[in-house]
Amino acid sequence: MAPPKPTAAETEILTVLWDQGPSTVRAVHEVLAAKRPTGYTTVLKLLQIMAGKGLVLRDERERSHVYRAAQPREVVQRELVGDLIDRAFDGSAAALVLRALSTGRPSRDELEEIRARLDELEAARPRRPR
């Protein structure tokens, strides 16, 4: 069974772990506190809860426990996006993409990446007989 979907605060911690790699509570706290005031004990408690949920793994061999994400970023993102598509866009990935593109200005590199992915998807579609 897959772990539950992370909350916004848990996703923020997972992002630190994906970016920094396995980290102590102190290291995670320092990254988060640089963005906004965050208590050390809050980060510790969230990591403990996340370990209980299976979102992070804890290495207890050292005095300072080291935490790492239980799943790669891509797996968690895929699950979160899938849930968002189902809940907010009636299962339509196209509606999600169109909304995302209408709310921000993608960079030239992002547009090229999107075009390349669309080309891959188009090439992989089975051809209909005429």
TIDO-746314 format. One line per field, with one value per residue: residue in three letters; x, y, z of N, C-alpha, C, O in turn. Coordinates in nm, 4 decimals, always signed. Example, Ala and Ser with C-alpha at 12.3 -4.5 7.8 and 13.67 -1.06 7.14 Angstrom:
<marfis>
type	c(ALA, SER) $
nxx	c(+1.3190, +1.2850) $
nyy	c(-0.5690, -0.2250) $
nzz	c(+0.7800, +0.7080) $
caxx	c(+1.2300, +1.3670) $
cayy	c(-0.4500, -0.1060) $
cazz	c(+0.7800, +0.7140) $
cxx	c(+1.3200, +1.2900) $
cyy	c(-0.3300, +0.0030) $
czz	c(+0.7800, +0.7870) $
oxx	c(+1.4236, +1.3409) $
oyy	c(-0.3319, +0.1138) $
ozz	c(+0.8465, +0.8039) $
</marfis>
This chain:
<marfis>
type	c(MET, ALA, PRO, PRO, LYS, PRO, THR, ALA, ALA, GLU, THR, GLU, ILE, LEU, THR, VAL, LEU, TRP, ASP, GLN, GLY, PRO, SER, THR, VAL, ARG, ALA, VAL, HIS, GLU, VAL, LEU, ALA, ALA, LYS, ARG, PRO, THR, GLY, TYR, THR, THR, VAL, LEU, LYS, LEU, LEU, GLN, ILE, MET, ALA, GLY, LYS, GLY, LEU, VAL, LEU, ARG, ASP, GLU, ARG, GLU, ARG, SER, HIS, VAL, TYR, ARG, ALA, ALA, GLN, PRO, ARG, GLU, VAL, VAL, GLN, ARG, GLU, LEU, VAL, GLY, ASP, LEU, ILE, ASP, ARG, ALA, PHE, ASP, GLY, SER, ALA, ALA, ALA, LEU, VAL, LEU, ARG, ALA, LEU, SER, THR, GLY, ARG, PRO, SER, ARG, ASP, GLU, LEU, GLU, GLU, ILE, ARG, ALA, ARG, LEU, ASP, GLU, LEU, GLU, ALA, ALA, ARG, PRO, ARG, ARG, PRO, ARG) $
nxx	c(+0.0837, +0.0552, +0.2120, +0.0280, -0.0867, +0.1288, +0.0964, +0.0893, +0.2958, +0.4470, +0.5232, +0.6918, +0.9048, +0.9810, +1.0738, +1.3063, +1.4562, +1.4749, +1.6218, +1.8554, +1.9373, +1.9807, +1.9266, +1.9813, +1.7572, +1.8239, +1.9557, +1.7455, +1.5729, +1.7257, +1.7224, +1.4467, +1.3923, +1.5324, +1.3645, +1.1247, +1.0043, +1.0441, +0.9982, +1.2372, +1.1491, +0.9034, +0.9714, +1.1048, +0.8912, +0.7167, +0.8764, +0.8913, +0.6217, +0.5928, +0.7665, +0.6263, +0.4077, +0.5270, +0.6387, +0.8940, +1.2176, +1.4015, +1.7262, +1.8743, +2.1263, +2.3256, +2.3907, +2.2500, +1.9613, +1.9130, +1.7242, +1.5500, +1.3819, +1.1170, +1.0232, +1.1025, +1.1087, +0.9660, +0.7766, +0.6098, +0.5228, +0.3806, +0.1697, +0.0454, -0.0280, -0.1978, -0.4039, -0.4910, -0.5814, -0.7966, -0.9624, -1.0010, -1.0246, -1.1993, -1.0822, -0.9434, -0.6485, -0.5744, -0.7286, -0.6067, -0.3455, -0.3994, -0.5085, -0.2889, -0.1065, -0.2394, -0.2200, +0.0370, +0.3538, +0.5253, +0.8731, +1.0939, +1.2503, +1.0933, +0.8642, +0.9716, +1.0358, +0.7793, +0.6672, +0.8318, +0.7603, +0.4899, +0.5228, +0.6474, +0.4371, +0.2463, +0.3777, +0.3813, +0.1214, -0.1172, -0.1677, -0.4568, -0.6428, -0.7133) $
nyy	c(-0.1186, +0.2203, +0.5085, +0.7708, +1.0731, +1.3525, +1.6391, +2.0002, +2.1148, +1.8854, +1.8215, +2.0328, +1.9733, +1.7275, +1.8217, +1.9563, +1.7346, +1.5904, +1.7717, +1.8195, +1.5711, +1.2878, +1.4023, +1.5668, +1.6638, +1.9198, +2.0209, +2.0203, +2.1963, +2.4350, +2.4997, +2.5382, +2.7429, +2.9523, +3.0453, +3.1178, +3.1933, +2.9117, +2.6631, +2.4576, +2.2333, +2.1936, +2.1084, +1.8730, +1.7266, +1.7055, +1.5501, +1.3159, +1.2378, +1.2034, +0.9902, +0.7915, +0.7717, +0.6671, +0.8292, +0.9285, +0.7888, +0.6861, +0.6964, +0.5619, +0.5128, +0.6953, +0.9507, +1.1888, +1.1618, +1.0685, +1.1642, +1.0579, +1.0882, +0.8625, +0.7933, +0.8630, +1.1990, +1.2211, +1.0143, +1.0877, +1.3375, +1.2548, +1.1115, +1.3169, +1.4980, +1.3354, +1.2988, +1.5643, +1.6130, +1.4328, +1.5314, +1.8114, +1.8586, +1.6917, +1.4521, +1.5198, +1.5584, +1.7365, +1.9641, +2.0415, +2.1046, +2.3121, +2.5026, +2.5450, +2.6557, +2.8888, +3.0389, +3.1152, +3.2281, +3.0342, +2.9615, +2.9922, +2.7602, +2.5847, +2.5734, +2.4503, +2.2020, +2.1122, +2.0986, +1.8985, +1.6801, +1.6562, +1.5887, +1.3377, +1.1945, +1.2066, +1.0650, +0.8143, +0.7311, +0.4999, +0.4597, +0.5440, +0.3550, +0.4741) $
nzz	c(+0.0000, -0.0861, +0.0640, +0.2400, +0.0731, +0.0868, +0.3032, +0.2524, +0.4114, +0.4625, +0.2043, +0.1518, +0.3229, +0.2119, -0.0339, +0.0443, +0.1298, -0.1115, -0.2639, -0.1081, -0.0298, +0.1976, +0.5274, +0.8452, +1.1141, +1.1923, +0.9614, +0.7744, +0.9044, +0.8939, +0.6194, +0.5744, +0.7609, +0.6528, +0.4623, +0.5867, +0.9202, +1.1189, +1.3565, +1.5222, +1.6686, +1.5516, +1.2939, +1.3622, +1.4800, +1.2594, +1.0853, +1.2366, +1.2337, +0.9582, +0.9195, +1.0526, +0.8821, +0.6610, +0.4700, +0.4889, +0.5520, +0.8355, +0.9557, +1.2217, +1.3162, +1.3841, +1.6335, +1.5779, +1.4090, +1.0704, +0.7977, +0.5038, +0.1892, +0.1265, -0.1215, -0.4660, -0.6020, -0.8474, -0.8368, -0.6217, -0.7147, -0.9441, -0.8275, -0.6759, -0.8792, -1.0308, -0.8444, -0.8196, -1.0824, -1.0927, -0.8821, -0.9253, -1.1974, -1.3274, -1.4155, -1.6448, -1.8013, -1.9971, -1.9379, -1.6986, -1.7897, -1.9729, -1.7970, -1.6295, -1.8125, -1.8719, -1.6452, -1.5945, -1.7268, -1.9275, -1.9682, -2.2537, -2.2725, -2.1201, -2.2807, -2.5079, -2.3986, -2.3344, -2.5928, -2.7029, -2.5434, -2.6142, -2.8835, -2.8524, -2.7311, -2.9346, -3.1380, -3.0249, -3.0267, -3.1505, -3.4970, -3.6791, -3.9122, -4.2426) $
caxx	c(+0.0000, +0.1329, +0.1930, -0.0709, -0.0335, +0.1811, +0.0364, +0.1749, +0.4162, +0.5261, +0.5818, +0.8033, +1.0148, +1.0272, +1.1513, +1.4406, +1.5257, +1.5080, +1.7262, +1.9774, +1.9714, +1.9559, +1.9597, +1.9380, +1.6497, +1.8853, +1.9803, +1.6152, +1.5256, +1.8009, +1.6724, +1.3108, +1.3967, +1.5852, +1.2524, +1.0269, +1.0255, +0.9998, +1.0588, +1.3102, +1.0656, +0.7982, +1.0319, +1.1271, +0.7619, +0.6686, +0.9566, +0.8483, +0.4905, +0.6171, +0.8264, +0.5156, +0.3228, +0.6021, +0.6817, +1.0394, +1.2856, +1.4896, +1.8459, +1.8986, +2.2587, +2.4044, +2.3220, +2.1517, +1.8941, +1.9175, +1.6000, +1.5516, +1.2496, +1.0916, +0.9974, +1.1596, +1.0257, +0.8783, +0.6664, +0.5187, +0.4603, +0.2834, +0.0524, -0.0220, -0.0906, -0.3106, -0.5110, -0.5413, -0.6584, -0.9234, -1.0473, -1.0306, -1.0380, -1.2837, -1.0012, -0.8884, -0.5120, -0.5724, -0.7811, -0.5022, -0.2361, -0.4475, -0.5193, -0.1520, -0.0468, -0.3088, -0.1942, +0.1765, +0.4247, +0.6357, +0.9938, +1.1190, +1.2964, +0.9779, +0.7800, +1.0388, +1.0193, +0.6384, +0.6502, +0.9000, +0.6779, +0.3717, +0.5683, +0.6661, +0.3053, +0.1840, +0.4472, +0.3520, -0.0197, -0.1387, -0.2264, -0.5873, -0.6506, -0.7967) $
cayy	c(+0.0000, +0.3433, +0.6001, +0.8754, +1.1908, +1.4477, +1.7716, +2.1064, +2.1245, +1.7639, +1.8333, +2.1272, +1.8971, +1.6318, +1.8970, +1.9756, +1.6049, +1.5577, +1.8641, +1.8102, +1.4326, +1.2536, +1.5177, +1.5700, +1.7588, +2.0534, +2.0637, +2.0508, +2.3179, +2.5505, +2.5336, +2.5918, +2.8680, +3.0571, +3.0948, +3.1793, +3.1436, +2.7742, +2.6115, +2.3303, +2.1237, +2.1710, +2.0262, +1.7418, +1.6585, +1.6709, +1.4378, +1.1964, +1.2008, +1.1554, +0.8560, +0.7034, +0.7552, +0.6030, +0.9279, +0.9383, +0.6800, +0.7424, +0.6192, +0.5887, +0.4623, +0.8044, +1.0225, +1.2719, +1.0804, +1.1201, +1.1338, +1.0665, +1.0650, +0.7205, +0.7766, +0.9701, +1.3164, +1.1968, +0.9269, +1.1676, +1.4364, +1.1866, +1.0817, +1.4417, +1.5515, +1.2475, +1.3320, +1.6966, +1.5962, +1.3677, +1.6109, +1.9476, +1.8716, +1.5812, +1.3494, +1.5686, +1.6113, +1.8522, +2.0797, +2.0832, +2.1671, +2.4402, +2.5953, +2.5786, +2.7448, +3.0175, +3.1118, +3.1561, +3.2431, +2.9389, +3.0093, +2.9325, +2.6224, +2.5052, +2.5498, +2.3494, +2.0743, +2.0740, +2.0570, +1.7699, +1.5765, +1.6375, +1.5140, +1.1977, +1.1348, +1.1927, +0.9577, +0.6862, +0.6963, +0.4114, +0.5256, +0.4932, +0.3309, +0.5747) $
cazz	c(+0.0000, -0.0979, +0.1762, +0.2099, +0.0046, +0.1846, +0.3179, +0.1983, +0.4957, +0.4398, +0.0702, +0.1649, +0.3827, +0.1101, -0.1333, +0.1018, +0.1280, -0.2509, -0.3111, -0.0278, +0.0021, +0.3383, +0.6105, +0.9853, +1.1426, +1.1930, +0.8237, +0.7144, +0.9697, +0.8437, +0.4852, +0.5880, +0.8376, +0.5658, +0.3814, +0.6778, +1.0567, +1.1423, +1.4783, +1.5141, +1.7193, +1.4523, +1.1883, +1.4228, +1.4951, +1.1256, +1.0352, +1.3105, +1.1783, +0.8223, +0.9314, +1.0878, +0.7639, +0.5537, +0.3705, +0.5011, +0.6227, +0.9381, +0.9885, +1.3629, +1.3547, +1.4428, +1.7408, +1.5084, +1.3094, +0.9343, +0.7270, +0.3576, +0.1298, +0.1020, -0.2640, -0.5479, -0.6300, -0.9620, -0.7942, -0.5394, -0.8027, -1.0296, -0.7445, -0.6427, -1.0010, -1.0612, -0.7509, -0.8577, -1.2067, -1.0587, -0.7935, -0.9698, -1.3426, -1.3779, -1.4797, -1.7711, -1.7974, -2.0870, -1.8646, -1.6051, -1.8660, -2.0254, -1.6838, -1.5869, -1.9119, -1.8720, -1.5212, -1.5845, -1.8533, -1.9344, -2.0359, -2.3859, -2.2481, -2.0773, -2.3985, -2.5909, -2.3298, -2.3516, -2.7332, -2.7217, -2.4790, -2.6988, -3.0022, -2.8097, -2.7112, -3.0666, -3.2100, -2.9604, -3.0473, -3.2635, -3.6139, -3.7205, -4.0564, -4.3108) $
cxx	c(+0.0882, +0.1096, +0.0882, -0.0045, +0.0135, +0.1014, +0.1317, +0.3049, +0.5069, +0.5927, +0.7017, +0.9264, +1.0698, +1.1127, +1.2933, +1.5191, +1.5618, +1.6234, +1.8589, +2.0264, +1.9451, +2.0097, +1.9134, +1.8224, +1.7059, +1.9070, +1.8494, +1.5619, +1.5957, +1.7504, +1.5340, +1.3109, +1.4537, +1.4744, +1.1498, +1.0496, +0.9624, +1.0716, +1.1267, +1.2211, +0.9497, +0.8503, +1.0540, +0.9961, +0.7066, +0.7458, +0.9183, +0.7133, +0.5086, +0.6795, +0.7178, +0.4236, +0.3941, +0.6469, +0.8331, +1.0913, +1.3869, +1.6042, +1.8851, +2.0367, +2.3463, +2.3228, +2.2144, +2.0897, +1.8980, +1.7921, +1.6227, +1.4115, +1.2342, +1.0691, +1.0641, +1.0579, +0.9229, +0.7575, +0.5632, +0.4479, +0.3528, +0.1551, -0.0260, -0.0937, -0.2115, -0.4302, -0.5736, -0.6266, -0.7945, -1.0169, -1.0908, -1.0603, -1.1156, -1.2047, -0.9355, -0.7502, -0.5017, -0.6217, -0.6779, -0.3916, -0.2796, -0.4593, -0.3804, -0.0874, -0.1131, -0.2785, -0.0499, +0.2379, +0.5414, +0.7539, +1.0058, +1.1632, +1.1816, +0.8858, +0.8413, +1.0246, +0.8758, +0.6144, +0.7129, +0.8178, +0.5519, +0.4072, +0.5881, +0.5320, +0.2353, +0.2467, +0.4127, +0.2070, -0.0328, -0.2082, -0.3598, -0.5846, -0.7449, -0.9008) $
cyy	c(+0.1249, +0.4314, +0.7061, +0.9929, +1.2919, +1.5778, +1.8744, +2.1178, +2.0033, +1.7674, +1.9276, +2.0566, +1.7962, +1.7021, +1.9223, +1.8445, +1.5634, +1.6443, +1.8422, +1.6674, +1.4066, +1.3634, +1.4984, +1.6689, +1.9007, +2.1052, +2.1000, +2.1815, +2.4416, +2.5944, +2.5982, +2.7279, +2.9828, +3.1197, +3.1692, +3.1222, +3.0052, +2.7224, +2.4766, +2.2145, +2.0931, +2.0799, +1.8844, +1.6632, +1.6164, +1.5526, +1.3083, +1.1463, +1.1404, +1.0161, +0.7545, +0.6741, +0.6807, +0.6982, +0.9483, +0.8150, +0.7436, +0.6461, +0.6569, +0.5437, +0.5692, +0.8712, +1.1145, +1.1871, +1.1493, +1.0707, +1.1423, +1.0359, +0.9173, +0.6927, +0.8893, +1.0814, +1.2869, +1.1119, +1.0069, +1.2718, +1.3721, +1.1579, +1.2091, +1.5010, +1.4669, +1.2772, +1.4667, +1.6876, +1.5358, +1.4605, +1.7442, +1.9601, +1.7566, +1.4776, +1.3928, +1.6296, +1.7359, +1.9773, +2.1327, +2.1592, +2.3045, +2.5436, +2.6391, +2.6772, +2.8821, +3.1004, +3.1587, +3.1697, +3.1461, +3.0002, +2.9414, +2.7866, +2.5323, +2.4744, +2.4448, +2.2110, +2.0220, +2.0249, +1.9204, +1.6569, +1.5494, +1.5592, +1.3665, +1.1265, +1.1110, +1.0774, +0.8204, +0.6416, +0.6004, +0.4882, +0.4605, +0.4671, +0.4328, +0.5125) $
czz	c(+0.0000, +0.0247, +0.1396, +0.1386, +0.1093, +0.1863, +0.2568, +0.2784, +0.4752, +0.3027, +0.0726, +0.2242, +0.2825, +0.0044, -0.0832, +0.0939, -0.0139, -0.3007, -0.2401, -0.0078, +0.1491, +0.4316, +0.7542, +0.9991, +1.1353, +1.0508, +0.7531, +0.7724, +0.9143, +0.7067, +0.4957, +0.6572, +0.7547, +0.4806, +0.4668, +0.8175, +1.0759, +1.2655, +1.4558, +1.5572, +1.6248, +1.3414, +1.2408, +1.4304, +1.3587, +1.0679, +1.1068, +1.2575, +1.0391, +0.8228, +0.9651, +0.9704, +0.6507, +0.4444, +0.3714, +0.5736, +0.7163, +0.9641, +1.1308, +1.4091, +1.4201, +1.5531, +1.6829, +1.3987, +1.1732, +0.8623, +0.5767, +0.3071, +0.0989, -0.0457, -0.3417, -0.5740, -0.7393, -0.9237, -0.7157, -0.6260, -0.8895, -0.9512, -0.7113, -0.7641, -1.0396, -0.9724, -0.7859, -0.9844, -1.1757, -0.9813, -0.8540, -1.1187, -1.4057, -1.4562, -1.6096, -1.7530, -1.8848, -2.0152, -1.7649, -1.6789, -1.9171, -1.9140, -1.6387, -1.6839, -1.9121, -1.7469, -1.5069, -1.7219, -1.8553, -2.0098, -2.1724, -2.3693, -2.2058, -2.1948, -2.4909, -2.5297, -2.3450, -2.4938, -2.7579, -2.6610, -2.5599, -2.8249, -2.9695, -2.7951, -2.8444, -3.1439, -3.1526, -2.9802, -3.1643, -3.3756, -3.6486, -3.8706, -4.1213, -4.3947) $
oxx	c(+0.1841, +0.0011, +0.0623, +0.1173, -0.0547, +0.0466, +0.2419, +0.4126, +0.6291, +0.7058, +0.8010, +1.0388, +1.1913, +1.2130, +1.3894, +1.6360, +1.6688, +1.7121, +1.9642, +2.1424, +1.8928, +2.1225, +1.8192, +1.7939, +1.6431, +1.8793, +1.8434, +1.5119, +1.5306, +1.7371, +1.5079, +1.2376, +1.4258, +1.4880, +1.0948, +1.1077, +0.8432, +1.1933, +1.0782, +1.2172, +0.9030, +0.7823, +1.0250, +0.9912, +0.6557, +0.6858, +0.9132, +0.6941, +0.4473, +0.6490, +0.7177, +0.3680, +0.3299, +0.6887, +0.8931, +1.0184, +1.4509, +1.5820, +1.9244, +2.0619, +2.4319, +2.2019, +2.1016, +2.1587, +1.8877, +1.7588, +1.7029, +1.3333, +1.3278, +1.0929, +1.0806, +0.9369, +0.8060, +0.6474, +0.4431, +0.3273, +0.2451, +0.0449, -0.1489, -0.2067, -0.3158, -0.5441, -0.6957, -0.7331, -0.8964, -1.1362, -1.2052, -1.1152, -1.0990, -1.2554, -0.8769, -0.7359, -0.4294, -0.5632, -0.6631, -0.3493, -0.2050, -0.4242, -0.3576, -0.0210, -0.0498, -0.3084, -0.0188, +0.1796, +0.6445, +0.7365, +0.9353, +1.1183, +1.1726, +0.8353, +0.7703, +1.0037, +0.8542, +0.5495, +0.6543, +0.8067, +0.5105, +0.3306, +0.5505, +0.5152, +0.1723, +0.1757, +0.4150, +0.1737, +0.0336, -0.2961, -0.3733, -0.5310, -0.8446, -0.9790) $
oyy	c(+0.1341, +0.4299, +0.7288, +1.0097, +1.3140, +1.6206, +1.8396, +2.1292, +2.0168, +1.7213, +1.9047, +2.0791, +1.7810, +1.6471, +1.9112, +1.8445, +1.5066, +1.5960, +1.8458, +1.6449, +1.4935, +1.4103, +1.4239, +1.7469, +1.9904, +2.2219, +2.1992, +2.2669, +2.5433, +2.7140, +2.7008, +2.8182, +3.0991, +3.2322, +3.2710, +3.0146, +2.9856, +2.7366, +2.3931, +2.1104, +1.9794, +1.9861, +1.7871, +1.5465, +1.5053, +1.4638, +1.2024, +1.0261, +1.0389, +0.9336, +0.6436, +0.5648, +0.6363, +0.6541, +0.9808, +0.7471, +0.8428, +0.5281, +0.7705, +0.5371, +0.5371, +0.8508, +1.1179, +1.1452, +1.2715, +0.9523, +1.2223, +0.9674, +0.8536, +0.5810, +0.9994, +1.0594, +1.3232, +1.1355, +0.9954, +1.2924, +1.4291, +1.1777, +1.2099, +1.5485, +1.5206, +1.2805, +1.4813, +1.7490, +1.5822, +1.4677, +1.7858, +2.0613, +1.7277, +1.4212, +1.3095, +1.7382, +1.8297, +2.0846, +2.2538, +2.2661, +2.4018, +2.6599, +2.7573, +2.7717, +2.9812, +3.2198, +3.2348, +3.1272, +3.1712, +3.0797, +2.8447, +2.6995, +2.4175, +2.3628, +2.3603, +2.1132, +1.9026, +1.9223, +1.8361, +1.5496, +1.4343, +1.4732, +1.2797, +1.0133, +1.0071, +1.0003, +0.7208, +0.5262, +0.6179, +0.5709, +0.3381, +0.5472, +0.4727, +0.5830) $
ozz	c(+0.0767, +0.0829, +0.0214, +0.1433, +0.2093, +0.0847, +0.2143, +0.2198, +0.4710, +0.2871, +0.0036, +0.1793, +0.2697, -0.0412, -0.1594, +0.0554, -0.0355, -0.3711, -0.3038, +0.0267, +0.2189, +0.4164, +0.7815, +0.9082, +1.0790, +1.0230, +0.6804, +0.6993, +0.8904, +0.6812, +0.4328, +0.6167, +0.7837, +0.4326, +0.4246, +0.8318, +1.0521, +1.2771, +1.3795, +1.4916, +1.6186, +1.2998, +1.1713, +1.3915, +1.3437, +1.0074, +1.0442, +1.2390, +1.0061, +0.7366, +0.9116, +0.9601, +0.5555, +0.3373, +0.2690, +0.6460, +0.6814, +0.9914, +1.1570, +1.5294, +1.5025, +1.5642, +1.7323, +1.3058, +1.1629, +0.8657, +0.5285, +0.3729, +0.0506, -0.0917, -0.2891, -0.5685, -0.7260, -0.9733, -0.7405, -0.6125, -0.9067, -1.0025, -0.7175, -0.7529, -1.0768, -1.0191, -0.7821, -0.9918, -1.2268, -1.0108, -0.8358, -1.1623, -1.5243, -1.5532, -1.6786, -1.6968, -1.8515, -2.0299, -1.7486, -1.6348, -1.9058, -1.9338, -1.6127, -1.6414, -1.9486, -1.7434, -1.4153, -1.8217, -1.7929, -2.1022, -2.2013, -2.4438, -2.2494, -2.2072, -2.5455, -2.6014, -2.3659, -2.5143, -2.8259, -2.7203, -2.5737, -2.8684, -3.0482, -2.8405, -2.8643, -3.2084, -3.2249, -2.9531, -3.2666, -3.3511, -3.6474, -3.9471, -4.0612, -4.4585) $
</marfis>
